[in-house]
Amino acid sequence: MDINEYTFSNLFGKHTSEDGSEFEISCVEIPIIQRDYAQGRTSDKVNRVRGRFLDTIYNALTNHKKLTLDFVYGEITEGKLIPLDGQQRLTTLFLLHWYAAQKEGIDPSDYQFLKGFSYYTRPSSRDFCKELVEFTSDDSKPSLSEIIINQPWFQYHWLSDPTINSMLVMLDAISKRFSTLENIWGALVNEQLITFYFLPIDKMGMSDELYIKMNSRGKPLTEFEHFKAEFETLVAQQDEKMSNSFNKKFDLDWTDMLFPYRGGNKIIDDEFMRYFFFISDILCYRQGIPLEKDEFRLAEKLYGKGNSRSKENLSFLESSFDCWCHLDIDAFFEKHFSLMQYESGKTKIFQDDRNLFKQCCDNYGEYEGRNRKFPLNVTLLLFAILIYRQNIDSISEEDFQKRVRIVRNLIWNSQYEIRADGQRNNMPKLLEETKTIMLSGEIPMTETSGSYGYNKLQKEEEVLKIEWLKKNEEYRDELNHLEDYDLLFGCISIVGLDNPELFGRFRELFNNCDKMLISKALLCIGDYSQTTSENWQGENWQLGTENKSTWRELFHPTNRRNGFDNTKKTLNTLLSTSNSFDNTLLNNIINGYLTNPDTKKTWRYYFVKYPQMLSESYGMYFTYNDGDYHTLKMNALQKNGKTWNVFLIALYYVLNEKYELGDYAYQGDKMYITDNLQLDCDQNEYIVYHKDDDTSEWFPIPQEGEGIDEEDRVEMGVEIVNKLTE
């Protein structure tokens, strides 16, 4: 493939390819299928891009530093070059050469090549280019466009041509920026400081694909080509060899690598910039540099001369792109990661798309409301994978699979630790720990500056797993399978490592059995609840329900609740009762508990016997602390925020919903028997309120001990209501 470097002026003429064949370019014609010239549009975004692009050229000419403006692709037919990509840059160079010739009084015979540039998008654009080259300006007025518009050859209806309007705006911008610069023509034509690579697509044998790949017709002006020009200047300031390498990789290796992930606009500009921000943000986190949303300022901060680590950062950036090249990226993620089902030898990532690289190119830096579309936890996981790809010669595939699983486990169990906001920015520590784990397999446990990085409890669990597997390698797949269960997300503390035969039983229990029956069976064994926090009246506590989230909360010690050890003990006792589990087994446990004469009528008895007490979604309750038997005064926190006394709920359903149940917050948490009679259930008694005479009746519930009823208080409540309504 012949790839030659040209200036705008020497593009015109005869050339010899590397294979010895000759070709000639006598004119450059922007074809009808191309979009209008866009660098002269007047939106805020284009104004900023135009200014930066001209600044980049100005600095190159001023400092006599060569600037390469990327690749131009096109086909040559009978001496006519028809660009398929590069139209915008070529048009700007055409205008800059014309301005330099006018400003410095260059003899018209020296810029005859400008007549070879024309637009065929519209006849008016073509005619304007022809007239402009024939015109000689003294540039005596501040507005070059005003001079041109006032010429007799300028037709008023041309102002409706978007390309001509953009050219006029660009000429004014060029005039303003370059008015004080001397010898522009010499720098452009003689020193040949502004160049680009030209690639004839007929040499590639893939013109249709290349057109789709590189043409940006119809898409609003992006900042990509201007960013590349400015970025290449930054790189050139550091290392000319590195600059040449970056320049070619932008349009060859990296473009080929990103091409399968191009968006609906058929180009990879946005995808490239999202991944660029991902890598650059990681560098900012690790070096304590505030994040920057403007790509130009970000590039200057990280890769400019002002950063003492700029070359190191450039090497990391280059490696971060290179490591995905010449790789079937989809196949890589398919090989190592699973989605919602466990697959032996893979790590489950609990997402809809396992290709995190593609997700990054699609979503990094984007938001859905206030939520990141590519969140911090996924950022850390992709960084772990990136470290492996960059060090693939020193990290075996087997070690990668083990280590990335550890990182996955830590990420999913460090929801309180993964922060990147203000004073709680923990990303530098998290990234450093991730790198250490991926490179060495060691889990850092040392506290640094008040931070443990990933959750300390989960790190301790991962260390235990590593040591345990050294003696129990035959259980690795079973352990991995347990980690990947969707109620655990990598944390297996609720089962533990002491009894590996329970790993499969846990999965079978929650796969095969109704979760409400599991909750009841656990209550038959013991108090497995966990307290979440205290309130002004007592404690908030939780049980598992049909909602999976309630079990996830109970099974993760990183949620900082009291009672985890009791939950673990009760669950392991249940798992030890049988080699297999189904609803029949659980119903037998429940029926045996309820019919056992030794069963005490504690609060657990009522939750097992009356299913409505466990029917709400979140499994959250609170208790009062007044009196010795506060555990019997419980209110269910419903999804809509309303609360009811759980014993009145049970009574309400046993009575076939005949009576209204008052909400605690709004109606006093009582059962309305009639307009005159209201029923309440207190610690060890029912209270009947007579509204007509403002009196009350008390019906004591016999107690045989602290928090233990002698009679079933729900059945007793039925009798009371029946008497009241006879």
N, C-alpha and C positions, 0 to 999 in steps of 0.2 A: 504494500500500500504506500503510495507516494504522499508524503506530508511535507510541504514546503512552506517556508516563512516569507511573507511579503509585507511591503508597505502599500499604502493606497496608490501611490504614484507608480511604483514599479510593478504593480499587478497587471497594468496594461502593457502589452508587448508580447514578444516571443519568449517561450520558456522551454527548458529541457527537463524531462522527467528523469528520475533515478534509473529507469530502465533504458534511457537513451532516446525515447520517443519525444518528439517535439509537439508543442501545442501553442496556440496564440490566443490572447484575450484582447480583443479590440474594443469591447464595450461591456458594461455591466448594466443589465436590465432587470429591474424589480418587476416580477411577473404579476399578472392580474390577480392570481390566486392569493397573493400575499396581502396582509392587512396594511392599513395606512401607517405612515411614519408616526411613531407614538412618543418619541423622546421629547417632543415639544408640547405635549399636553400640559394643562395648567392646574391639574389637581395638586393638592398638598403633597401627596405621595410622590408624584412624578417630579414636582419641583425639587423635592429633596434628593431624589435619585439623579436628576439632571445635574444639580449642583455638585454632587459628589463625583459624578463621572467626569465632569469638566475639571474639577479640582485635581483629580487623579492624573489627567492628561497634562494639566498645567504644571503640576509638580514634576512630572517626568521631563517635560521640556525645560523647565527652569533648572533642574539639577542635572540635566543631561544624562538621565538614567533611562535605559531602555524599558519600554512598557509593551507587553504582548497582550493583545485584546482577544485571546481565545481563538476558537476555530470558526472559520467560515466554510460552509458546505454548499456545494452547488454543482450544476452540470454545465458543460461547455458544448455549445452547438454552433459550428461554423464561426468560431471566434467570439461568440456571445456567451458571457457568463450569466447564468440565471441562478441567483442565490436562493437556496431553500432555507438556510439559516445564516444569520449575520446581517440581515437587511438593515437593522437599526444602527449597528456600528458603522457599516459602510456609508450610510446616509450622513451620519454625524461627521465622519472623516471627510466626505465630499464637501460639506458646508464649511468645515474648519479650513480645508485647503483653499476654498474659494475666498474665505475671509482673509487668510494670510496673504494671498495674492493681491487682494484689493488694498489691504492695510500697508503693505510694503512695496506697492507699485511694481510687482513682478511683471515682466514682459509677457503679454498674452500668448506668445509662441511657446513659453515655458509651461503653461498650464492648459495646453490644448487637450491633454488627456481627460480633463474634467468634462469635456463634451461627450465623452464615452459613457457617462453615467446618466441613467434615465429611469423614470418611473413609468410603468405601463399599467398601474392600478387604475388610473383615470387619464383621459386625454389632457385634462387641465394640469395634472401633476407633471406629465411628460413635457408639456409646453412651458411650464414654469421653469423646470430645470434647464431647458434649452435657452430661454431668455435670460435666466440668471447668469449663465456662463458668458453670454455675449455682453452683459452689462458691466460697466466699469463705474465703481463708486468712489467718491472722495471721503466718505465716512465723516461728513462735516456735521451731522446732526446726532444727538444722543441716541436716537432710536433708528437703528439700521432698517428695521421693518417699515418704519414710516417713509424712509427714503424710497424703498422698493415699491411700496404700495402707490406712491405718488408718481411713479414712472408711467409714461404714456403707453408702454407695452403691457402694463399690468392690467388685467381685466377684473372688473369689480366682482364678478360672479365667482372668481377664484377663491374669494374669502369663505365660500361655503365648502371648499375642499379641505378635509381634515389634515391631509398630508401637507398641503401648502401652509395652512395655519401653523402646524407644528414646526415647519421649517423656519417660518418667520420668528416664532418664539425662540427657537434654538439659535438663530443668528443674533438676536438681541442678547441672549445669554452669553454667547461666545464673545461678542463685542465687549460686553461688560467685563467678562473675566479676563480676556487676553489683551485688552487695550493698552496696557503698560508693558507688555512683554515684547522684547525685541527679537528679531531674527527667528520668527516662528517658521517661516518657509524653509530656512536652512536646517532647522532642527527636524522638520518633518521629512524633507526631500533629500537633503544631503547627509545629515547624520543618521537618518532613518531610525528615529527613536521610537516611533509608534508602529508596531507591527502586528500581524495576526497570522495564524496558520490557515492555509487554504487546502481543502481536501476535495478533489474532484470525485463525485460520487460514482461516476462510471467505473472508477478503479476498484470500487468495493463490490459491485454487482448486487446492490441491495438498495436501489434508490427509493423504492416505495416504503420499505421499512424505515429507512433513514429519515424520509420526509416526516413520517408519523412521529419518529423519535425526537427529531430536532426542531421541527417547525412549530412556531407558537402563534400561527395565524388565528385571529379571533379571540385570543386571550388578552385580558388587560395587561398592560406593561408590568412586568415583574422587576424586582430589584436584583435578580440573580446575576445577570450578565455584568451589571455595574459592580455588584459586590465582588464578583470574581476578579474584575479588573483591579479594584482597590486592594483586595486581599493579596493578589499576586505581587502588588507593589510592596506590601508589608513583608511578604516572604523574601522578595528580592533584596530587601534591605538587610536581611539576616544572612542569606546564603543564595547565591545565584544558581548553583546547581540544584538546590532544593526547590527554588522557584520554578525552574524548568520542569522538574519532576511533578510538582503540584499542577502546573499548567496543563501538562499532557494528561495527567490522571483525571482532572476535572472532566475532560471530554471523551476519554477513552475508557480506562478501567472502571472508574467510579460511575460513569454514566451507564456502562454496560451492566454493572452490578445492580444499580438502582432501577434500570429500565423495566424489569418485571413488576415493579411496585409503583409505576407512574399513575397519576391520578386521572380523573376524567378529562383533563385538558391535554392528555397524551404527552406531557413533558414531565421531567423529574425535578424541576426547580424547587417546588414546595417541599417535596420529600427530602431533597438534599439539605435544605435549610433546617428542617425539623431535626434531622439527625445531627447536623452541625451544632445546633443549639444544645442537643442532648449531651454531646461530647464536651462542648465548651462549658456548659453548666456544671458538669462533673469537675472540670478543672477549677472553676470558680469555687465550688464547695470545698474542694481539697486544699485550695490555697487561700481561703478566707477572703475572697474577692466578692463584693456584692454582685448579684445577678444583674444582667443588663438585657433589656428587651430589644434594644437597637443593635442589629447585627454589625453595623460598622463600628460603633463604639465598643461593642464586645470584642471584635477582632483586634482593635487597637489595644484594649486592656490586656488581653491574653497573649497576643502574637506580635505586638509592636515592640519597638526598641525599648520603650519605657518599662517593660516587664523583664526582669533579670532572668526569668526562666522561659523566655519566649521560644528559644530553640527547642528546649525540652518539651514545651507545650505543642509546638509544631510537629515534633516527632510523634507525640502521643496521638495527635489528631490524624496524622497520616497513617499511622498504624491502625487506628480505629476504623478507618475506611478500608485499608488494604486487607485487613483480616477477613473481610467478607467476600473479597474478590475471588473469582475462579472457584466458587463454592456453590453447590445447590443449597441455598439457604432454607428453602421450604423442607427439603429432605433432612437437613441437619436438625431442625426443630422437631420434625416428625420422628426422627430416630431417638431423641433424648427426652422428649416431653409428651405427656398424655394430658387429656383435657378433663372430662368429668368422670371417666372410668379408670380404674387402676390397670396399669399394664406393667408387667414384670420388666425390670431393667430400665424403666423410665421414671421421670419425676412428674407428678401431677401438679399442674399449675392453677387449677380451679378457675379457668377462663374459657371464653368461647373460641379464642384463636390462640394456638400455641406459638405462632411465629411472632415473638416479641419484637424482633427487628422490624418487621412490617408494621406492627402496631405503633412503634416509635416513629417511623416515617410518616404514618397516617395521622398521628394524634399528638405527638409531643408538643407541649406548649399551648395546646388548645384546651378550652374550658367548656363545660356544660353547666351553665349557671355559675356556681362558685366552686364546682368540683373539677379537678384536673381529669382530662380524658386519658392521660397517661400518668397515673398516680406515682407517688414516691416509692411505694413498695415495688412496683413493677420496674421503676428506674433502677433500684438497687439490684433486682434480679437480672436485668439485662446487663448491668455493669459487671456482675459476677460472670456471666457468660462471655462478655467482652474480654475480661482478663484471661479467660481460658483461650479464646481465639487468638489473642496476642501472644500467648505463651504456649502454643500447642505443641512445640517441640520439647518442652520440659514438663508438661502435665499430661499424664497418660489419660486415655479415654475413661478407664475404670476409675481413676482418681477424680476426674471431672464429675462423673455421675454421683460419686459419693459426696463430694464437696458441695456441689450445687444443691443437692438435697438438704444438706445442713443449712445452707444459706436460706433456702426456701422455708425451712422450718422456723428459722430465726425471724425472718421477715413477717411471716403470718402470725407470729406470737409476740410482736413488738409494736402493737398498735399505738401504745402510749409513748413509745420511744422514738418512732419515726416522725420527726418534725423538722421543718425547714423554715420556720417563721420566727423572725426577730431573735430574741434572746434564747429561744428554745431550739435554735438551729442545731440539730444533732447530726446532720448529714456528713460533715467531715469525719467524725468518729465512725459512723456507720460504714462509710465508703472504705475507710482504712481497715476496719475489721473484715469487711467483705474481701478485700484484696488479700489480706493475710490468710484467711481461710482458703481461698482459691489457690494461692501459690504454695501453701505449706500444709494445709489440712489441720493446722493448729487453731484452736478457738481462744482468742484473747479474753482473759478474765480480769485483767487489771483495770481498776478504775482510773480514769484520767480526767482531771479538771471537773470533778463532780459528775462524770458521766461514765456509765458502763457500756455505752453503745447499745447493742441489742439487749433485749430483756435478760436480766441476770438469771432468773429462774430457768428460762429456756436454754440459755447457754450451759447451765449446770446439767440440764437434762441431756443435751447433745454430747457433753463430755462423758457422761455415764453411758450413753449408747455406744460411743466409740470403744470404751473399755469393755463393755459387755459383749460387743460383737467379736472382740478378739478371742473370746472363749466360746462364743455361741454363733459362729459364722453360719451354721446351718439354718438359723432362724432369720437371716437377713431379709429374705423375701417376705416372710410373714410380718416382720417388723415394718418393712417399707409399706406393705399393704395396709397395716394398721395406721401408719402415719398418714396415708393418703385418704383415709376415711373422711367423709365430708363433715362429720361432727367434731373432728379432732384437728384438722389442718396442721399436721406435723407434731402436735403435742400429745404424747401418749401417757402423761403422768397419771391420768385417771385410772389406767390399767396397770401401769408399772412394768418393770422388767423381771420381777421375781417369779412370775408364773407364765411363761410364754404360751402355754396351752390355752390361756384365756384370750390370746390375740384374735384367733378365729371365732371364738365364742362371742366376743364383743360385736364383731361385724354381723354374725348371724342373728344375734339378739335384736339389733336395731334394723337389720334388713328385713327380717321375717315377722316381727311382732308389732302390734299396735302400740304406739308410744304412750297412750294413756294407760294401757295395761302394764307397760313397763314401769311407769310412775307408781301405780298402785302396788305392784309386786315389790318394788323397792321399799315403799312405806310399810309393807307387811314385815319387812326385815328390820328396818330401823329408820331413824330420822336422817334422811339424806339431804335435807334442805341446806341452803347457804344464805347467810345474812349479807345483804348488800350495803346497808348503811343504817344509821340511826335517824329517826325523825323526832319531832318534839313530843310525840306520844309514845314511841316505842321503837321497834325495829322494822326495817324492810327486809323481806326475805323471799326466796324463790324456790319453786319446784319446776320439774320438767312437764311440758304439756305436749300436745300434738304438734306444736310449732318447733321446728328444728333449732331455731335460734336459742330457745330456752336451754336446750341441752348443750349447745356450744358454750353458752355462758357458764354452765355448771362444770363443764369438763376442762376448763382452762384456768389454772391457778394464776396465770398472769392477769386475770381480771380483778385480782386483789379483794377477794371475798373471804369471809370467815366460814368455816365448815367444810372446806374442800376435803380434808382428811376423812371426815365422816362420810361424805359422798363416795369417796374412793373405796372405803371399807365396805360400805353397804353394797355398792355395785359389784365388787369382787366376790362378796358372799353370794350374791345372786348368780354370778357367772360360774361359781364353783358348784352349784346345785345340780348341773346337768351338762352332758356333752353336746346337747343340741337344744334349740329353743324354738317354740312356736306359741301361738296364742292359747292353745289348749293347756300347755304347761303353765303359763302365767295365770290362767283362770283357775287352775287347780290350786296354785299357791294362794291366790286371793280368797277362794272359797274356803280353803283350809284355815286361813287366818280368821275369817269372819265367823266360822262355825266353831272355832276352838273356844271352849268355855274359859280358858285361861286368858283369852285376849282382853286387854283392858280397854275401856272406852276413853282413850285419850284422843287428842285432835287427829292423830294418824288414823284411828279407827273410822272416824267420820269421813275423812278424805278418801279412804278406800271404799267405804260402803256407798257413799253418795257421789255419783260421777259428776254432778253439776258443780261441785266445789272445785273440780279440776278442769272445767270446760273452757275457761277463758284463755286467750291466746298467749299472754306473756307470762303466766305463772307467777305473777308478783303479788305479794300480800304484805300487810303490816299488822302489827300487834300492839295492843295497849300495855303499858307497864303498871297500871293501877291495880293493886290487889295481888294476892298470891297466885291466882290462876290466870295470869294474863295471856297465856298461850291459847286460851279458848276464845278470846275476843279477837277475831280476825276479819279483815275486810279484803275482798278481792278487787284488785285494780284492773278494771276492764280496759279494752283497747281505746274506747272513746273517752277515757279519763274518769268515768264514773265509778263509784265504789259501793259495794253492798256487803252487809254482814253475811259471811259464808253459811252460817247455820240457818239464817232466814232464806237464803237462796235454796238450800236443800229442802226446807219446809215448803217453800213456794212451789217447787216442782212436784214434790210428793202430793201436794194438794191440787195438782193438775192445773196450776196457774190460775186458780179461781180468784185470787186476791192480788191487789196491787202491791208491788214491792217498791218502797221509797228509796231513792238514791241518797247516799250518805251526805253528799255535798249540798243537795238541793232540797231534800224532803225529810231529812232527819233519820234516814236509815231505819225505817220501821216498816212492818207489814200492815196495810190498811184493811182491816176486817170489814168494818162498816164506816160510815161517815163519823160515827161516834167512837169506834173502838180501834186502837192501834196497838200492835204487839211488837215488843223488842226482846232480844235475847242478850242477856248480860253474862258476866263471868260464870255465875252458878245459879242463875234464876231467869225466868221469863217475867216480863213486866207488861201488864195490860193498862193502857191509858184510856180513861173515860173522858172524852173531850167535853161532854155536856155539863158535867159538874166538876171538872178538873181534879178528878181523883185517880188513884192508881191501885192496882192489885199486883201482889207478888206471888209467883209460883216457884218455890225453891227447887233446884235440881239436886237431888241427893248426891253427895260426894263420898267416895271411899278413900280418897287420898288427893294429894296435890295434882290438880289438873286431870283428875280421873272421875268420870261420872259413874254412878251406880246404874242408872237407867239411860237408855238411848234418848237423848234430848230431842231429837227430831221427832221420834214417835210420840214423845211426851207433848211436843208442840202441837201435833195433830189432835191429840185428845183435848188440849186446851182450846184450840180453835173450834172444834166440834161443840164443845160445851158452850162457848160464847155465842154460837150461831143457832143453837137449838130453839 
